Amino acid sequence: MPAERLPFQHKPDTPAAPVYAVVGTYPSTGHDGFVLHIALLAEETKLSYGQSAAVWHMRPPLESGEHPVHVVGTTPLTLDDVESLHDWRNEVDKEPPPDNPFRRYIVRPHSRSYHAPETNRKLYQRFSCVGYVIECYRSIDVDLVVTSEPDLPEVDSDTLEKVYPDLNRIGARMREVLGIPGNGPWPILMPGYVFHALAQATEETPRPPAYTPESTEYARFPYAAK
């Protein structure tokens, strides 16, 4: 199960998805495979399409809770890997959050440290939903998707609005804070890219090199044009 759209009903012999599997969500109606959101599975679970599952994710805010899932992807993890992922999450959870928890969210780049203006001391890490997953896996030296902006396809405002329906109502100052000034396009990590990354795995290469999306078509999974 490197990456797949979930079946509508799991069978008795369906294997459970492991803790820290990556799970994704489609729009509630009329979707074309565009992945809106990704999260980390918080417990080993047999999953089916549209089922709510316990996850850790940057919603925002950064939280744990139940969320509907439609796609899943995995990579082989050892017990030491799982322990290291737990350690990373615990360290992030201990960081002092901003007064407004939504200020911990960022669209571009996928992750960025926030430092105290007076002392330049790091206070907390900001993430998109993709950034939270990417950086968690990076803590065990697994690079899922390239993150350098020159290697990312540019996302236009119409595509980005699928993820952020209120995009056109966000003021200029907030766009700057989120990392998406102006009208775009912008080099942004999209949730669907992660499932294409996980789908690259083979028996011979269970942890392939970081995936480079060819276009924003790969924000859809598994329907992207080849």
Sequence and secondary structure as in RCSB ss.txt:
>XXXX:A:sequence
MPAERLPFQHKPDTPAAPVYAVVGTYPSTGHDGFVLHIALLAEETKLSYGQSAAVWHMRPPLESGEHPVHVVGTT
PLTLDDVESLHDWRNEVDKEPPPDNPFRRYIVRPHSRSYHAPETNRKLYQRFSCVGYVIECYRSIDVDLVVTSEP
DLPEVDSDTLEKVYPDLNRIGARMREVLGIPGNGPWPILMPGYVFHALAQATEETPRPPAYTPESTEYARFPYAA
K
>XXXX:A:secstr
  EEE  SS  TT   B TT EEEE  SSS SSB  EEEEE S B   TT EEEEEEESSSEEEEEEE  EEE  
   HHHHHHHHHHHHHHHHS   SSGGGGB SSSSEEEEE TTT  EEEEEE HHHHHHHHHHTTT   B   GG
GS EE HHHHHHH TTGGGS HHHHHHHT  TT  EE   HHHHHHHHHT  SS SS S B  SSGGGGBTTT  
 
